[in-house]
């Protein structure tokens, strides 16, 4: 994984590549963790009794579970664990 990220940093330095749009995946790439689980844990910290509804949400599939969690909890973007090196590379590309 680290080698792939390092290769990505090197690719960002090519001037021709900087003219193209840049897209970055959030979960596991820009952010070290999965924002779904960050939101779920945050929700359970505030309202632990909702753990009883989690199996029902999971029966709706991953998208249904995400919808249920995100509708009940807001993840603070400033509290997420970002990959500092990638953030810096993106700033340079900007």
N, C-alpha and C positions, 0 to 999 in steps of 0.2 A: 504494500500500500504506500509506504513512504517513497519508494522508488517512482511510483506513478505520479505522486504529488510533486516530487522533485522534477520529473520530466515535464510536468505541466508548467512549473515555474520557468523552466528554460524555454518552453514553447512561447510563453508570454513575452519573452524578450525580443523575439523576431519582429522587426518593424512591419513587415508585410502582414503578419498575423494580427497586428493591432488595428488594422483597418476593418477587420471583420467583426461582426457582433460576437460578444462573449457571453456564454451561458454557463452557469455554475449550479450544480445540484446542491440542495440545502442539507438534507440529512446524511450524515456520514462523510460529507465532503467539506462544505463550508463550516458546518457545525459538527463537532465531534460526536454528538449523540443523535438520537432520533427525537424529533420534536413531538411526535405523537406520545412517546413515553414520558417526555418532560411534562407535557400537558396533563397526562393521566396522573402522574405522581403529584403534581401541583394541585390537581382537583381533589385527590384523596387527602392531601394535607389539610385542605380547607373543609371538605365535606366527606369524612371517612365512611359514612354510611352508604355512599354511592357505590362502594365496592360490591354491594349486593345486586346492583343493576348491571355491572360489567358483563356477566355471562349473557344476559339478554342482549346487550349491545353487540357482543361478539357473534351472536347468532345472525346478525344482519350483515356479517362479513366485515372485512377490514375497512371498507369505505364507510359502512354504517357505524362502526366503532369510532372512527375518526370524527365523523359528523357529530356523534353524541358527546364525545369529549370536548371537541372544539366549541360546541354551542354552549357548554357549561363552564368553560375555563379559557382565560386569555393568557397565552405565553408571552412573557415580557422579553422582547428581542434583545434587550441589553443584558439580560441575565444568562443568555445562552453561552456555552463554551465554544467560541469560534477558534478556528485554526489561524493563529496570528500570522504565520508565514504566508498563507494563502490570501488573507485579507490584505496584507502589504503588497503582494504581487498584483492583486486586483486594483489596488489604489494606483500602483505604477502604470498599469494598463489603461486606467481611466485617463 
